[in-house]
Amino acid sequence: MPTRLNVVLMWHMHQPEYRDPFSGQYQRPWTYLHALKDYVDMAAHIEAHPDARAVVNFVPVLLEQIDDYAQALKGYLADGGALPDPLLAALSLGEAPALEARAELIRTCLRAHEQRLIQRFEPYAELARIGRDFLDHPKRLSYLGDGFFSDLLVWYHLAWLGETVRRHDARALALIHKACGFDADDRRQLLELIADLMGGVIGRYRELADCGQIELTMTPYAHPIMPLLLDTRSVHEAWPQAPLDGVDIYPGGAMRVRWHLEEGLRVFERFFGRRPSGCWPSEGSVSEKTLPLLAQAGFQWCATGSQVLNNSLNQGGLIDQYRHCLHRFYQYSPNGNGNGLGNGSTVHAPALFFRDDGLSDLIGFRYADWHADHAVDDLVRHLENIATACHDGQYVASIIMDGENAWEFYPENGYYFLDALYRRLSSHPRLRLTTYQALLDEVPPRTPLPRLVAGSWVYGTFSTWIGEKDKNLGWKLLIDAKRVFDEVMEAERLDEEQRIAAERQLAICEGSDWFWWFGDYNPSEAVRDFEHLYRLHLRRLYEILGEKPPAILDQVLAVGHGAPSMGGVMRTGQAG
């Protein structure tokens, strides 16, 4: 009987640090909205299929924010404590804001998928129509009263609830049925529901891990691109002509990578009560210099994109030998025998798993408009073809993608698709749904990989984060700040509390999202939000260090001109 093809579904949960470092107020609501809609639903679908298995990856700074929201909501409901998110605060009040703030609140409450989240609900669609009419005639905004804003805020949050919540929670069902005229009791009931969901979501994943249905993994603390911190010139391995425009080597990068790994592990263990054995490096970014640090931190495996594998096999002269099936268990081994990381090291590199970009992108970009059963049929056919091609041993097909961004493009937040996906894959006679750690426990044969070309899951390069004018400017400002950080630390001018705050603030500035959203091809609204928050974080770092921020941080660094389209979803395409 032929060996079943191993299939791993890995869902990556990530949001950057959205809190204003000066006020503590959240600048964007995406952490709690994705928790309500996606993190809750993704847990519920696995819970509904006891034979299903998955790997779920969390970024530690996201875990901290989920917990922060949960504690704030608990405090608000108990004794009227302050809510750190302006949108939740507006929901709690249910009043028309000051005249100058009304247009922005309406725009905020219309930031949802038009077809899937707004037009699906007739009362919400009518509120959206009214709101847009008033935005087109701003002088009329004074005529909008408390009732309009109360209903708009309630419906915005109802639309962002997970489908499993809208179908089964009595509070959500009652509010949807009421449809309009929401009063203070209705809004409090909705806030209680939100508090319950935010307070329970991390525990649900912990319980799924406890019962063996999921493997929990992590990304370094604030989602940095580790290879670029270690050596910005590593961009040239896969993109030799990348313009760096004077971007220097990041000072002390290895120490900073260790900090992100150690702090990430500390936070992860605090929330989940265990240490992860696997790591999805930020954006799947790997390099030969990164692997020893992952190994030293105790990681047994890491994953990245298939284009990194193709680049590595091509440069290693192995692509023709492995072309019939690339879905192997790999291990970086510069000496070719699988023992050690080279240079006399006896430490074994983590096992390497490579995202099947074709399969993952079918879910991320193609299947949203398909009937759920047809989409899963198509995916299963692709997996069966891989199983037929890879018949001479044990192999693994890795489907790795965002656990949050794709689903609002699906009907009912992917409810039918995800239900069919878990049902079909967990019972298929030729496919075996599993986790990476479960596979490694079986000690499968590992294919030595003599060369690992530095790159990410996006095109196999780092072009999304460096090598463009605005992105390079962002790196220059970060490197300048790091040099000041090093000078202050060497001079020992900070007390212990200040030192810890400075290290964390630097980590936030090292996150990948700022550089992702720089670049004029991105949507203007997203660029505006992220470049502003990046400047705030850099200014706060200088303040903690007791230094004056450079004047350039008072200027807009980047302006986007791209059309909004699935921004943030793990995207396809080719580098220019």
N, C-alpha and C positions, 0 to 999 in steps of 0.2 A: 504494500500500500504506500503510495507516495507521501512524502512529508507535507503536512499542511503549511501553507504560507503564513508566517507570522505577520500580523497587522497591528501597528501601534497608532492609536489616535492620541495626539498630544495637543492640548489646548493651552495656549499662552495667555495669561491674564496680566495686563499691564496698563497702568496709567502713571504719568509722571507726577511730581510734586506740584500740586496746584495751589497750595497755600501761599498767600502773600507773606513773605518772610518778615515784614514789618508789622502788619496788622493781625496776621493769623487767619484772615478771611480767605475762603476759597475763591479763586478768580474764575474758575470754570466748574460746572457741576458734574463733569463726566465721570468722576470716581463713583459717586453714589448712584447716578442714573444707570451706569453699566452694572453696578452691583444689583440694583433692583430688577433690571431687565435680563441681564445675561449671566452673571455669576450665579444668581438664584436658579434660573432656568437650566443652566448646564449641570448643576448639581441634581436638580429634580429629574432630569432625563436619565442620569446614571442610576439614581435611586430606584427609578421605575423599571430598570432592567438588571436584575441581580446577577445575571451571567455576563454582563458587559464589563469591560475593563478599559481604562484610559489612564493617561499620564496628564496631570494638571500642574502647570507651572505658574508660580506667583512671583512677582517682583516684590521684594520686602517693603519698599517705600509705599507700594499700593496697600499692603496689609496694614501698615501703620495708619494710612488715611481711612480705610474702612473702619478700623477700630476707633479712630478719632470721631468719625461721624456717629458711630453707634453710641459712644459715651456721651456725646453732645446731645443727641436725641433723647437718650435716657434722662439726662439732667434736665432738659427742657420740659419733658412730660412730668417729671417728679416735682420740680420746684420752679419752673419758668426760667431755667438757665438760658444763656445766650446761645443762639444757633450760629455756627461759624460760616454758614453758606447763605448768601443773599437770597437765593431762590427759595430755599426752605424757610427762611425768615419771612419772605413775602407770602408764602403759603400759610404760615401760621397766623399772619395778620389778616389776609384776605381783603385788603383795602387798596383803593386806587393810590398809587404812589404820587409823590410830588410831580407836578406837570412835566418838569424837565426829564424825569426818569421814566415816563410812561412809554415812550417809543422804544427805549432799550428793553424794557420788560416784555413788551409785546414781541419784539424780535427774538428775545431769548426763548419765549414760549412757542415760537414757530420753528425753532431749530430741531426739527424732527423730519424723518423721511415722509415726504408728502403723500405718497400712495399708501405705504404700509402703516404709518402711525397717525397721520392726520385724517386723510380721507376715509379711513376705515371706520371712524366713529363720527356719525352725522353731527352730534352736538359740537364736537371739537372742530370739525370742518366748518361749521357755521361761525364759530367763534374766530377761526382763522380768517374767514372771509371778511368779517367785520373788522378785525384787527388790521388787516392789510388795507382795507378801505381808509381807515383812519391814518395809517402810515402814509398813504398817498396824499392825505389832506391833513397835515400835522396841526393846523390851526384848530381843528375840530377835536383834538385829543382831550380838551378840557371837559367835553360832554360825556366822556366815559366815566362811569361810576364804579362803586365798590363791587356791585354784582357782576359786572363784566370781568373784572380782574380776578375775583374769587373763582368764578367758573373756569376761566382760562387756566389759572394755576392748577386747579384740581384736575382738569382734563389733561393738561400736559403731563402730570405725574401718573394719571391713570394709563395714558398711552405708553409711558415708559416702564410700566410694570411688566414683569415676566408673564408670558402667556400662561404658564402653569399657575401663577397667582391669580390672574384674571378669571381663570376657569374654575378655581377651587376655593378661593378665599371668600367667605361670606361678606366681609367688609368691602372688598373690591366689587363683588357682584351687586351689592346694594347701592353703592355709589354710581356704578355704571347704569343701573336701572333708573335711579333718580334723574340722571341726565343733566339737570340744571337747577339753579336756585340753591346752590350749596351754601350752608351756613357754618357757623363756628364749630358746631358739633361734628358736622361732616368733615371739616378740615382737620379737626383733632383726630377723628377716627382714621383718616388717611395718614396722618403723621404717626399714629400708633402702629399702623400697618408697616409704614416705612421703617420705623424703629425696630420692629420685630424682625424684619427681613435683614436689615443691616446688622443687627446684633446676633443673628443666627447663622449668617452665611459662612463665616470662617469655620465655625463648629461643624457645619454640615460636611465640609470637605475633610475635616479631621476625622469625622466618623466614617466616611467612605474609605479613607486610608486605613483606619483601624480594622475594618472588616475585609480589607484586601481588594476592594473594587478599583481603587485608584492608587497610583504612585504619585506622591507629591514631590515636586522639584522646585528649584528656584533659579533666579537670575541674580547676578551681583547687585548689591544693595540699591543703588539709584539708577541702574540700567546704563552703565558706561560702555563705550566701545573699547573693550580691554586692549585689543591689538594696537589701536591708535594711541592709547595712553602709554603703552610700552614702547612704541616706535611709530611715529606718524608716517615715516617713510615706508612702512609695510604696505601702504596703499599701492605702491608701485609694483608689488609682486603680481597682482592681477590686472593692474591698469598702469603700465609703465609710463605713459605720457601724462599722468595726473598732474595738473598744475597746483603746486603748493604755495606759490606766491609768498615766499619768505616765512611760511609756517615752520617753526623750529620743532625740535624734539621736545616732547612734553617732559619737564623736569621731574625726576623722582617717580616716574610712572609705575615702576614695579611695586613700590611701597603703596601707591594709591590703589592699585589693583588688589593687593593683599588686604587693604582696608575694606574695600567694597565686598570682598569675599568673606572676610571675618565678620564684619558687621551684618552682612546679609544672613549669614548662618545664625548669628545671635538672635536676630529678629525672627527668622523663620522658626527656630526652635522655641522661642517664646510663645508663638501662636499655635504651633502644631505639635509641640512636645516630642519632636524627633529631628534628626539631622537628615537632610536629603542625600541620596547617593548619586543623583543626577543633576545636571545643570544645562539649561538652555542659555548659553552666553548671550548677552544683549544683542538682539538682531542676528542671532546665530553667528556672531563674529568670532572667528578663531584665527590662530596663527601658531607657528611652531614655538614661539616664545610664551604663548598663553598656556599651553598644555601643562608644563611643569608646575605652574602656579595653581592650576585646577587640581592637579594630582596632590600637591602638598596640602591643599585645603580638604582633601579627603574624598573628592568626587571620583566615582568609578566610571562614569560615562558623561559625555556631552554630545550635543547635536548641532547640526548646522545645515546649510542648504546644499542641494545636489550640484549646483554649479561650482561650489568649492571642491567637491569630489571630482568633477570633470576636469577642472583646472589642475588639480593635484595629480590625477592619473595621467593626464596629458604630459605634464612636466616630468612625471616619474617614468614615462614610457610604458605604462601599463594599460592604457585605455583599450587597445585592441584585444588584450588578453581577457579583460573583464567585461567587454561590451555586451555579451549575451545576457548578463544579469549583474546589475550594479548594486543590488539590494543585499549586500553582504554585511558581516560584522567586521568593522575595520579597527585597526589600532595603529597609530603613528609609530613607526619604528625606523629611525634613520639608518640603523645597521642591518635592517632587513630580516632579523630573526625574531622580532617581537619582544626582545628583552631590553628594557631600559629605554631612556630618552636620548641616549647618546652622550658624548663628552664625559664618559666615565660614570654617568648616573645609573643607579640600579632601580630607580623609581619607574614603575610602569606608567605609561601614559593612559589616560582614560580611554575606554572604548569610544569609538566614533560612530554616530548614526547620522545618516544624511536624509534630509527631507526629500520626499518625492514631490518635486515642484509641480509636475503635471497633475497628479491626483489632488494635491492640496489646493491648487488654483482652480480646479474644477468646482470644488466646494466654495471657495472664496469668491469666484467671479462668474461662473457659468450657470450653476444649478438653481440660482435664486428664482428664476422665472419658469423653471420646469415643474411639472407635477412631481411630488415628493417620491412616489413609487418609481417613476421613470428615472429620476435622478439617481436613486440608489441602485436600480437595475444597471444603469450605465456604469456607475462606480464599481459595482461588483464584477461586471464583465471585464473591466480593466484589471482588477485584482486577480481574477481567474486567469487572464492572459499572462500576468506576471508569474502566477503559480505554475503555469504550464512551462514557461521559459526557464524558470528557476526550479528545476526538478531534481537536481543532483546533490541536494544537501539542505541545510537549514538557512533560510533567508528571512529578511524582515522588510516589509514595506512601511515606510514612515509617513504618516499624514500629520503634518505639523502646521498649525495656523492659529490666528487670533481666536480666543474664546469669546470675543465680545463684538467685534466690529461688523462681521458679515451678516449677522442674523437680522438686523433691521431691514435688510434688503429682501428677506424671505417673507412669504406670507406667515402670519401668526408667529413671528420671531423664530422661524425655523422649526416650529413645533412638530409638524408632520414629518419633515425631513429627518430631524434628529431621532424621532421615535422609530422611523423605519430603518435608519442607519444602524442604531444599536441592535434592534431586533434582528436584522438580516445578518450583520457581521458576527453577532454572538452565537448564531446557530448554524452558520454555513459549514458544510462538511469539508471544504477544502481550505478554509480560512480559519485562522486562530487569533482572536482578539486578545491582546496581552499587554504587558508593560515591559519596559526596558530592563528593570531590575529583575523581574521574573525570568527574562531571557538569560541575563548574565548569570543568574543563580544556576542555570543549567550548563554553564561553561561551554558555550558554543565555540566552534573554531573561529579564530579572528584572522582576517586577511591583513598582513603587514602593509602599511602605507609608508613608503620611504620618503615621501615628500608631502607636506601640507602647505598649500599655497594660501596665504592670508586672504581672507575675504568674509563675506556675510551671506545671508540667504538672499539678499536683493542683488541680483545679477552676478553674484559671486565676487563683488567688489565692495569698496567702501564709498562709492561715488554718491551715495545718498547723504553722507555725513561730512565729506571733505572733498576738496578739489574744485570748488565753485566759489566765486567771489565772496558772496555773503557768508557761506559756510566757513571759508578760510578766515574771514574777519572774526567770526565767532570763536574760532580756535585761537587766534592771536590774542584776543581779549582774555580768554581763559588762561593761556600760558602766562600772560603778563600778571594776572591775579595769582597764579600759582607761585611765581617767583617772589611776589610780595609775601605770600603765605609762608614760603620757606625762610625768608629773611626774618620774619616776625617769630617764627618757631625757633629758629637758631638763636635768636637774641633772648628767648625765654621771657617775652614781655607779657604773656597771658597767664592767668591763673588756670587751674584745672578745668573749671566750668567753662571758661572762655575757649580753652583749647578744644574741648569736646565739641562745643558749638561750632567752632571754626572748621573742624574736620568734617562735621556733617554738612555744613553749608557748602564747603568746597565740593563734597560728593554730589550734592544736588546740582551744582553748576557743571559737573562732569557728565551728567546724564545725556543720553543720546538724542532726546526729543527736540532739544533746542536746535541742533544742527539738522535734524530731519526736516524741520519746518522752515529753515532758512532756504532761500532760493526763490527767484521770482516766478518759477513755474508752479508754485503752490498757491492755493486759494488765499486771497488777500485777508480774509477774516482770520484764518488759522495763523498765518504769518504774523499778523498784528498781535494776536493773543500771546503767542509763544515768544516772540522777540521781546515784547514788553515784560513778560514774566522773567525771561532770562536776564534782562538788564536789572530788574529788581533783585534777583538772587545774587548777581555779581556785586551790586551796590551793598547789599546786606553783608556779604563776605568781607568787603573792605571795612565796613563799619565795625564788625566784630574784631577785626584785626587792628582796629584803632588807626586806620589809614584813610586818607581822603580818596574817594573814588575818582577815576579819571573822568574828564569832562565828556568824553565820547559816550559815556553811559547815560547821558541826558538826551542823546540824539537817537532817532529811529535808525536801526541798523539794517533793516530789510523790509521790503514791501513786496507782497505777492501779487501776481497778475493772472494766476491760473484759474481755470473753471473748477468749482467744487465737484468732485466726483469720487466717491468712495475713499475720500482722504482718510488715511490711517489704517485702512484695511491692508493686510499683507498683500501687496500688489504685484502684478506681473509687468513684463516689459523688458526692453533691452536698453542698456546704457548707450547714451549717444556718443 
